[in-house]
Amino acid sequence: MAIDTERMAAVMPAAGRGASGSGLLKRSWAAFQSYLEKRRTRRDLRELTDSELVDIGVTRAEARIEISKSWFWS
């Protein structure tokens, strides 16, 4: 007995194609990109001088708090 895979794909389009897996991959990639962006901006914040921090309305203490945040939780 032969299985008509084209007909099955039309009836159940997500069957066997890893549709949920690709969504997981996309979410994981987006989370990783977000992590990299936070890391990059916190590194940039760390390198600002006091006068540059004043220009953007952030105190050195506020900058230290932001820099010290865990990448995982925030």
C-alpha positions as CSV (number, residue, x, y, z in Angstrom):
1,M,0.0,0.0,0.0
2,A,1.4,3.4,-1.0
3,I,1.0,6.5,1.1
4,D,0.0,9.6,-0.7
5,T,2.3,12.1,1.0
6,E,1.2,15.1,-1.2
7,R,-2.4,14.6,-0.2
8,M,-1.5,14.3,3.5
9,A,0.6,17.5,3.3
10,A,-2.5,19.3,1.9
11,V,-4.7,18.0,4.6
12,M,-2.2,18.5,7.5
13,P,0.3,21.2,6.3
14,A,2.3,21.3,9.5
15,A,2.6,17.5,9.9
16,G,6.2,16.4,9.9
17,R,7.6,19.7,8.9
18,G,8.9,20.9,12.2
19,A,6.6,24.0,12.1
20,S,6.8,24.4,15.9
21,G,10.5,23.8,15.8
22,S,11.0,26.7,13.4
23,G,9.0,29.0,15.7
24,L,11.2,27.9,18.6
25,L,14.3,28.6,16.5
26,K,13.0,32.1,15.6
27,R,12.2,32.9,19.2
28,S,15.6,31.7,20.3
29,W,17.4,33.7,17.7
30,A,15.4,36.8,18.6
31,A,16.3,36.3,22.3
32,F,19.9,35.9,21.5
33,Q,19.9,39.1,19.3
34,S,18.2,40.9,22.2
35,Y,21.0,39.7,24.6
36,L,23.7,40.9,22.2
37,E,22.0,44.3,21.9
38,K,21.7,44.7,25.7
39,R,25.4,43.7,26.1
40,R,26.5,46.1,23.5
41,T,24.5,49.1,24.9
42,R,25.6,48.4,28.5
43,R,29.2,48.2,27.3
44,D,28.7,51.6,25.5
45,L,27.1,53.0,28.7
46,R,30.1,51.9,30.8
47,E,32.5,53.8,28.5
48,L,30.6,57.2,28.7
49,T,32.2,60.0,30.6
50,D,30.3,61.8,33.4
51,S,29.6,64.8,31.1
52,E,28.2,62.5,28.4
53,L,26.0,60.8,31.0
54,V,24.7,64.2,32.0
55,D,23.9,64.9,28.4
56,I,21.6,61.9,28.2
57,G,20.2,62.6,31.7
58,V,21.7,59.6,33.5
59,T,23.8,59.7,36.7
60,R,26.9,57.6,37.2
61,A,25.0,55.6,39.9
62,E,22.1,54.9,37.5
63,A,24.6,53.8,34.8
64,R,26.3,51.5,37.3
65,I,23.0,49.9,38.2
66,E,22.1,49.3,34.6
67,I,25.6,48.0,33.7
68,S,25.4,45.5,36.6
69,K,22.1,44.0,35.6
70,S,22.1,40.3,34.7
71,W,21.7,39.7,31.0
72,F,19.4,36.8,31.8
73,W,16.8,38.5,33.9
74,S,16.6,41.9,32.2
